[in-house]
């Protein structure tokens, strides 16, 4: 590595800055090994303690990780770099993005009644009418609504909570496979991921029990439309998970209901199960528009106070213009009708592809939401093979921690006729790679 990027510095701060600069510039990519402490100390003419202090600071900030005998390496998603999905090649049908069908989204327009000039909203950060609309939205699903708050999207809220509640090195139970941006966020915060296996009914109780025994401080999961697997809680699964968590009063349970009204599945929430620390998060990007960076959350009083206290010290509040826009759409009858049509359309498209794949002997998962998870032997072979037929799907590596290889297919814009062609092309790709897949 020294020939590719020369780490410099005479102090712990300088050495850490040099490594961070190399990561940010791309000279040190994910997984790149840093020199052993004593070797780098000899090269730089400093004490081993100085290098060890630099490495400790880099670990704390999520730039590097230590792998025992494997030494210190750049984190898979370092906090000073961002992992973005590959650019969709020109001319290919994009089934990798996971975005809603724009034809099923309402038109966005700023509110006619604008915020009255330059004044602080810290004293009244949330519009009262939007708070009540959120309570009316959550209450029928059994979510306790005594305490609600807003954020700039689910990732913003979850990141703020984890940074307040946890410390560097703490463990977080994360779905496997799970939403790649959440996995990246947890790593960037310097936290340790404990993978929790999922199936068609969501988080598996045995896997969660193992994670709890390992000392996780938080759990982040989706109760329906799980991304990328598509699972949703059954009533039995919900009760089993509550049984695991009820005796863990210090564990923060984060329920990310990201698809909510377009998930085509009932919500079986854990938040009404007598848990001590919990938060239920909902966004509107999947059915009102991806530019609406807004999330609502219901939570226990301690979680509310910690979240809002940190929000007060940073952005202060969520834009009232944004809140006005969300309120208008959430309470508009035409928008509600469009959302109903979107939910039915996504369910029909997802089911169509599942059935076409099954008819060709290709098992897939996706009981709710907009995505299908298709197990394969070799992700690259399938992604590249489908590319030759004009399709672009997501390799599962971005979503996996310890689970088996697969590809994710987003079906939001996939018509029934397209499902027939895609399933046929998928079968052809598997046939062309028979040696790889074993038939």
Secondary structure by P-SEA (a helix, b strand, c coil): ccccbbbbbccaaaaaaaaaaaaaacccccccccccaaaaaaaacccaaaaaaaaaaaaaacccccccccccccccccccbbbbcccccccccccccccccccccccccccccccccccccccccccaaaaaaaaaaccccccccccccccccaaaaaaaaaaacccccbbbbbcccccaaaaaaaaaacbbbbbbbbccccccaaaaaaaaaacccbbbbbcccccccbbbbcaaaaaaaaaaccccccbbbbbbcccccccccccccccccccccbbbbbbccccccccccbbbbbbcaaaaaaaaaaaaaccccccaaaaaaaaaaaacaaaaaaaaaaaaaaaaaaaaaaaaaaaacbbbbbccccbbbbbbccaaaaaaaaaaabbbbbcccccccccccbbbbbcccccaaaaaaaaaaaaaaaaaacccccc
